[in-house]
Amino acid sequence: MSSPEQKNYAEIERLEGLLGELRANAPTEQTTEAIREIGLEIAVAIREVGAMLINVGWEQSYAANRPTEPADE
């Protein structure tokens, strides 16, 4: 099973491919709007990946800086 990060990276690659196809064709009003929408979707996917990386960083930082608890006797 793929992780959320892998799914987002795959989605970004798919959208970049679609964007390349749209740019290769003669521009119309519809292709311009499609390019805008694809750009927005790429931005959202990148933001989600960044948020996941930040969460992982915070979790690692918290775990590294957490004081050790004395053992109960």
MOPE-V573084 format. One record per residue. N is the residue number from 0. RES is the residue in three letters. PHI is phi in radians with two decimals (none if undefined). OMEGA is omega in whole degrees, -180 to 180 (NA if undefined). D_CENTER is the distance of its C-alpha to the mean C-alpha in Angstrom with 2 decimals. Layout:
{{N,RES,PHI,OMEGA,D_CENTER} {N,RES,PHI,OMEGA,D_CENTER}}
This chain:
{{0,MET,none,-177,17.40} {1,SER,-1.55,-180,13.81} {2,SER,-1.39,177,11.48} {3,PRO,-1.02,179,8.45} {4,GLU,-1.11,-180,6.49} {5,GLN,-1.11,178,8.82} {6,LYS,-1.11,180,8.49} {7,ASN,-1.16,178,4.95} {8,TYR,-1.08,178,6.46} {9,ALA,-1.12,179,9.54} {10,GLU,-1.15,178,8.64} {11,ILE,-1.07,179,7.67} {12,GLU,-1.09,179,10.96} {13,ARG,-1.09,-179,12.80} {14,LEU,-1.16,177,12.20} {15,GLU,-1.12,176,13.23} {16,GLY,-1.11,178,16.24} {17,LEU,-1.09,180,17.20} {18,LEU,-1.10,177,17.02} {19,GLY,-1.06,178,19.31} {20,GLU,-1.11,180,21.67} {21,LEU,-1.12,-179,21.96} {22,ARG,-1.20,-179,22.74} {23,ALA,-1.27,-179,25.34} {24,ASN,-1.55,178,27.29} {25,ALA,-1.08,-178,29.56} {26,PRO,-1.21,173,27.83} {27,THR,-2.30,179,28.75} {28,GLU,-1.09,-180,27.85} {29,GLN,-1.18,-180,25.79} {30,THR,-1.19,177,23.79} {31,THR,-1.08,178,23.19} {32,GLU,-1.15,179,21.82} {33,ALA,-1.11,178,19.67} {34,ILE,-1.08,178,18.24} {35,ARG,-1.06,-179,17.49} {36,GLU,-1.14,178,15.78} {37,ILE,-1.10,177,13.62} {38,GLY,-1.02,178,12.74} {39,LEU,-1.14,179,11.86} {40,GLU,-1.12,177,9.65} {41,ILE,-1.11,180,7.77} {42,ALA,-1.07,179,7.73} {43,VAL,-1.13,180,6.65} {44,ALA,-1.11,179,3.53} {45,ILE,-1.13,178,3.25} {46,ARG,-1.07,179,5.14} {47,GLU,-1.12,178,4.06} {48,VAL,-1.09,179,3.08} {49,GLY,-1.06,179,6.04} {50,ALA,-1.12,178,7.83} {51,MET,-1.13,180,8.00} {52,LEU,-1.15,178,9.31} {53,ILE,-1.13,179,11.61} {54,ASN,-1.06,178,12.88} {55,VAL,-1.10,179,13.73} {56,GLY,-1.08,179,15.44} {57,TRP,-1.12,180,17.38} {58,GLU,-1.08,180,18.46} {59,GLN,-1.17,179,19.69} {60,SER,-1.13,180,21.39} {61,TYR,-1.10,-179,23.04} {62,ALA,-1.13,-179,24.26} {63,ALA,-1.28,-175,25.66} {64,ASN,-1.71,-178,27.43} {65,ARG,-1.27,178,28.78} {66,PRO,-1.16,178,32.56} {67,THR,-1.31,-180,34.19} {68,GLU,-1.58,178,36.36} {69,PRO,-1.18,180,39.98} {70,ALA,-1.22,176,41.13} {71,ASP,-1.29,-180,43.29} {72,GLU,-1.90,NA,46.79}}
